[in-house]
Each structure stands twice: as C-alpha cells, then as structure tokens.
Amino acid sequence: MQYYLKMADEYGKKEGAAVEAIHNIEFVNVSVVKEEKYILKNVSFKIGSGEKIAMVGPSGAGKSTILRVLLKLEECSEGKIIINGIHNLRDIDTKKWRHAIGALLQKNTLFNESIEYNLDIFHSWNKEGGKSLLKKLNLGKFSDQMDMVVGSSVQKISGGERQRLCIVQMLTKNNEALILDEPTSALDEDSEASVMEYLFREMYGDKIILYTTHRLRTLAYADKVLFVYEGRIHDFAGHQELMLKNDQYKYFIQAEDAKNEIKK
C-alpha cells in the first residue's frame, strides 16, 4: 500500500524533535544490514539548500533503500543522517518529519475511492487550488469528474494519469523537500517534460529534491548525480563531469541509453 497511507505513522510513535525547514541533508557513513548482508555500506554525501540530486545505478544497487532510510521507513544499522547540520534524523519525530516531506515511491497506489477522496487524504484539499494543480499536470479533464472512482482495481485511467494523480496528491500539502522514486516512469516524453519543469523549476525551485531515475532526459534537471553501485556511493558530481572522469558511470549511461532506444 502507498506510503501516504496515513504516512505509515505506526512506524514511529514516540515524540521527538520537529524540523520546520530543511536546509541540508547529510548521510554520514550510513549502512543498512539485512540478514547479515550489507544493502548499503558506508554511504556518505551531503545535499545543500535547494539542490536537485539525481540517483542512478543498476537495479538493486541500493537507491530505493537510501530513500526509505531517509523517509524513516527503515533504520540505519550504522552511521547517521544529519538534518540542517544539527539534528540526527533518528531523534526527529517520525510523523512530523513525514509531513514535512513530499514522497512518491515506485508503487503509486490510489485508493479505490473517488478522485476527491484520494486528493484529500491530508485534509488539505482546496478545490480551486487543486483544480489548478490538475491543469498544471495536464489532468484538467478530471476537474469536473471529482467523484470518479479510481484505484488499482479500476481501469478507467491510464498509467500516466495514475502517476500524475499521485503527484497531485503529494502536492496538496506543504512540503519542505521532495523524495521521488522514478517519478516519471509511466509518462510519455511531453508529460514528463511538463511535470519536471513544474516540480523542479516552478514549484520547488528553492527546495531540496532527491530522485531516482532511469530516464536520462531527467538528468538535465539535476545539479549533481549520485552514482550508486553495489550499495556504495561510487561517485557524486555533475553529469557531464562524471561522463568525463568516471568510465563506469559512462558505460552505465551508454547502456541505459541503448535500452531506452530499444524501447522506443
């Protein structure tokens, strides 16, 4: 079930510190161990204020685990995550942290309820503002169909429309940062461009965005790229810099590019 199922609050119920704004995020030697195997090993990187960071790497490299740890869906086995240079993420109240973060995970599930119900799960739905969001993401046709039932068992909308509705759902609350796992995987090229422009340039231009992607076009929106390989950060720099200095990254990008060409 989707991450936004009441923010999975049962994961952490104890009260802790709150963060009103997110200026930077730093992973310090973070490791995650499952069944005596390292899923992440000594992961360290820092995201500065307003930076847009793409994560790329082979399937199973650990990208989604990094996002899950940041969303407090999993805990670090070793190391720590520091927010704004002073707060250990472990000490921040889980519910408040998740309400400060806009998250979109790979399984973009909608409830088998009306569009309006799905877009008002945070009880912050504003009809006029919501209809404006729908139009921004090329979903204007649903503005007059808010009672339409959607969900995983209802096949009235396309995969791309479903993904964009999940993005609108995420945007109905105030977010201090965005955590996105393959946010445009179901979108065609034109829809992807409009979504990326709106999120990265217009709505969240001054906020941190961390996202995974196999769509190489979306790297144009990243200030830097985290290249994740076998549970480690293999490199962290701008895309063009990595293409020049890191042969393994260059090979990976060329292979992904070839896969994308075959799919067309």
C-alpha positions as CSV (number, residue, x, y, z in Angstrom):
1,M,0.0,0.0,0.0
2,Q,1.2,3.5,-0.8
3,Y,3.5,5.4,1.5
4,Y,0.8,8.0,2.1
5,L,-1.5,5.6,3.9
6,K,-1.8,8.0,6.8
7,M,2.0,8.4,6.5
8,A,2.6,5.0,8.0
9,D,2.7,6.7,11.3
10,E,2.7,3.4,13.3
11,Y,6.4,3.0,12.3
12,G,7.4,5.6,14.9
13,K,5.0,6.9,17.5
14,K,7.4,8.4,20.1
15,E,7.6,12.2,20.2
16,G,10.8,13.8,19.0
17,A,12.2,17.0,17.6
18,A,10.5,18.8,14.8
19,V,12.1,20.5,11.7
20,E,10.2,23.5,10.3
21,A,12.5,23.9,7.2
22,I,15.0,21.6,5.5
23,H,18.2,23.4,4.5
24,N,20.6,20.4,4.1
25,I,20.7,16.7,4.5
26,E,23.9,14.7,5.2
27,F,24.4,11.0,5.2
28,V,27.4,10.1,7.4
29,N,28.8,6.5,7.0
30,V,25.3,5.1,6.7
31,S,25.0,1.3,6.4
32,V,22.0,-1.0,6.2
33,V,22.4,-4.7,7.0
34,K,19.7,-7.3,6.3
35,E,20.2,-11.0,7.1
36,E,23.9,-10.3,7.7
37,K,24.3,-8.7,4.3
38,Y,25.1,-5.1,3.6
39,I,22.4,-3.4,1.5
40,L,24.2,-0.1,2.0
41,K,27.8,0.3,3.0
42,N,29.4,3.5,4.4
43,V,27.2,5.8,2.4
44,S,28.2,9.5,2.8
45,F,27.0,12.5,0.9
46,K,25.6,16.0,1.5
47,I,22.7,17.8,-0.2
48,G,22.8,21.6,0.1
49,S,19.9,24.0,0.2
50,G,17.8,23.9,-2.9
51,E,19.9,21.3,-4.6
52,K,18.3,18.8,-7.1
53,I,20.1,15.5,-6.8
54,A,19.5,12.5,-9.2
55,M,20.4,9.0,-8.1
56,V,21.3,6.5,-10.8
57,G,22.7,3.0,-10.8
58,P,21.9,-0.6,-11.6
59,S,18.7,-2.2,-10.2
60,G,19.4,-3.5,-6.7
61,A,22.3,-1.0,-6.1
62,G,20.6,0.5,-3.1
63,K,18.9,3.6,-4.4
64,S,15.5,2.9,-3.1
65,T,17.0,1.8,0.3
66,I,18.6,5.3,0.6
67,L,15.1,6.9,0.0
68,R,13.5,4.5,2.5
69,V,16.0,5.3,5.2
70,L,15.6,9.0,4.6
71,L,11.8,8.6,4.9
72,K,12.3,6.6,8.2
73,L,10.7,3.5,6.7
74,E,14.0,1.7,7.5
75,E,16.6,2.4,10.1
76,C,20.4,2.8,9.7
77,S,22.3,-0.2,11.0
78,E,25.4,2.0,11.3
79,G,26.0,5.7,10.8
80,K,23.6,8.6,10.9
81,I,21.7,11.2,8.9
82,I,22.1,14.8,9.9
83,I,19.4,17.4,9.1
84,N,20.4,21.1,8.9
85,G,23.8,20.3,10.4
86,I,22.4,19.7,13.9
87,H,19.5,17.2,14.1
88,N,20.1,13.5,14.0
89,L,17.2,12.1,11.9
90,R,16.7,9.3,14.4
91,D,15.7,12.0,17.0
92,I,13.2,13.8,14.8
93,D,9.6,13.0,15.3
94,T,8.6,10.5,12.6
95,K,5.1,11.9,12.0
96,K,6.3,15.5,11.8
97,W,9.2,14.5,9.5
98,R,7.0,12.7,7.1
99,H,4.5,15.6,7.0
100,A,7.4,17.8,6.0
101,I,8.5,15.6,3.1
102,G,6.7,15.1,-0.1
103,A,7.3,11.5,-1.2
104,L,6.5,9.5,-4.3
105,L,7.5,5.8,-4.3
106,Q,7.5,3.3,-7.2
107,K,4.2,1.7,-6.2
108,N,1.9,4.6,-6.9
109,T,-1.3,3.2,-5.4
110,L,-4.5,5.1,-5.3
111,F,-7.4,4.0,-3.0
112,N,-10.4,2.5,-4.7
113,E,-12.3,5.7,-3.9
114,S,-13.2,9.0,-5.7
115,I,-10.5,11.3,-7.1
116,E,-11.5,13.9,-4.5
117,Y,-11.1,11.3,-1.7
118,N,-7.6,10.4,-2.9
119,L,-6.6,14.0,-3.2
120,D,-7.8,14.9,0.3
121,I,-6.1,12.3,2.4
122,F,-4.2,15.0,4.2
123,H,-7.4,17.0,4.7
124,S,-5.7,20.0,3.0
125,W,-7.6,19.8,-0.3
126,N,-8.6,23.1,-1.7
127,K,-10.9,22.8,-4.7
128,E,-9.7,25.8,-6.6
129,G,-6.1,25.2,-5.8
130,G,-6.5,21.5,-6.5
131,K,-8.1,22.1,-9.9
132,S,-5.2,24.4,-10.7
133,L,-2.8,21.6,-9.9
134,L,-4.7,19.2,-12.1
135,K,-4.5,21.6,-15.0
136,K,-0.8,22.2,-14.5
137,L,-0.2,18.4,-14.8
138,N,-2.4,18.0,-17.8
139,L,-5.2,16.4,-15.8
140,G,-7.7,19.2,-16.3
141,K,-10.3,16.8,-17.7
142,F,-10.7,15.4,-14.1
143,S,-11.7,18.8,-12.7
144,D,-15.3,18.1,-13.4
145,Q,-15.1,14.4,-12.5
146,M,-14.0,14.5,-8.9
147,D,-16.5,11.8,-8.0
148,M,-15.0,9.3,-10.4
149,V,-13.7,6.2,-8.6
150,V,-10.0,5.4,-9.3
151,G,-7.7,2.8,-7.8
152,S,-5.6,-0.3,-8.5
153,S,-8.7,-2.4,-9.3
154,V,-10.3,0.3,-11.5
155,Q,-9.1,0.6,-15.1
156,K,-10.7,4.0,-16.0
157,I,-7.4,5.9,-16.2
158,S,-4.0,5.3,-17.9
159,G,-0.8,4.5,-16.0
160,G,0.5,8.0,-16.8
161,E,-2.7,9.6,-15.5
162,R,-2.5,7.5,-12.3
163,Q,1.1,8.6,-11.7
164,R,0.3,12.3,-12.2
165,L,-2.7,12.0,-9.8
166,C,-0.3,10.6,-7.2
167,I,1.9,13.6,-7.8
168,V,-1.0,15.9,-7.3
169,Q,-1.9,14.0,-4.1
170,M,1.6,14.6,-2.9
171,L,1.4,18.3,-3.7
172,T,-1.8,19.0,-1.8
173,K,0.2,19.6,1.4
174,N,3.2,21.9,2.2
175,N,6.5,20.1,1.5
176,E,9.9,21.2,2.6
177,A,11.6,18.7,0.3
178,L,10.7,16.1,-2.2
179,I,11.8,12.4,-2.3
180,L,10.9,10.8,-5.6
181,D,11.5,7.2,-6.8
182,E,11.2,7.1,-10.6
183,P,8.6,9.9,-10.6
184,T,8.1,9.9,-14.4
185,S,8.4,6.2,-15.2
186,A,4.8,5.9,-16.6
187,L,4.9,9.2,-18.5
188,D,5.4,10.0,-22.2
189,E,8.1,12.4,-23.1
190,D,5.9,15.5,-23.3
191,S,4.1,14.8,-20.0
192,E,7.5,14.1,-18.4
193,A,8.9,17.4,-19.5
194,S,5.9,19.4,-18.2
195,V,6.0,17.6,-14.8
196,M,9.7,18.1,-14.4
197,E,9.5,21.7,-15.3
198,Y,6.7,22.4,-12.9
199,L,8.2,20.5,-9.9
200,F,11.9,21.4,-10.4
201,R,11.7,24.9,-11.7
202,E,8.4,26.4,-10.8
203,M,7.0,24.9,-7.6
204,Y,10.1,23.6,-5.8
205,G,12.9,25.6,-7.3
206,D,14.3,26.6,-3.9
207,K,13.7,23.2,-2.2
208,I,15.8,20.1,-2.0
209,I,14.7,17.3,-4.4
210,L,16.3,13.8,-4.3
211,Y,15.1,11.5,-7.0
212,T,16.0,8.2,-8.7
213,T,15.7,7.8,-12.4
214,H,16.3,5.6,-15.4
215,R,15.1,8.3,-17.7
216,L,18.3,10.0,-18.8
217,R,16.4,13.1,-20.0
218,T,15.6,13.9,-16.4
219,L,19.3,14.3,-15.5
220,A,19.1,17.7,-17.1
221,Y,17.2,18.9,-14.0
222,A,19.9,17.6,-11.6
223,D,22.6,19.8,-10.1
224,K,24.6,16.7,-9.3
225,V,24.2,12.9,-9.8
226,L,24.8,10.2,-7.1
227,F,26.1,7.1,-8.8
228,V,25.1,4.2,-6.6
229,Y,26.8,0.9,-7.2
230,E,26.6,-2.3,-5.1
231,G,25.4,-0.4,-2.0
232,R,28.0,2.3,-2.1
233,I,28.3,5.8,-3.5
234,H,30.6,5.2,-6.4
235,D,30.8,8.9,-7.3
236,F,29.0,12.2,-6.8
237,A,29.3,15.1,-9.2
238,G,27.6,16.8,-12.2
239,H,26.5,14.6,-15.1
240,Q,29.0,16.0,-17.6
241,E,31.8,15.8,-15.1
242,L,31.0,12.2,-14.4
243,M,30.9,11.3,-18.1
244,L,34.4,12.7,-18.4
245,K,36.1,11.2,-15.3
246,N,34.2,8.0,-14.4
247,D,34.4,5.3,-17.0
248,Q,32.0,3.0,-15.1
249,Y,29.4,5.8,-15.0
250,K,29.9,6.5,-18.7
251,Y,29.4,2.8,-19.5
252,F,26.3,2.6,-17.4
253,I,24.7,5.7,-19.0
254,Q,25.5,4.4,-22.5
255,A,24.0,1.1,-21.6
256,E,20.8,2.8,-20.3
257,D,20.6,4.9,-23.4
258,A,20.8,1.9,-25.6
259,K,18.0,0.2,-23.6
260,N,15.8,3.3,-23.9
261,E,16.4,3.4,-27.7
262,I,15.3,-0.3,-28.0
263,K,12.1,0.5,-26.0
264,K,11.1,3.3,-28.4
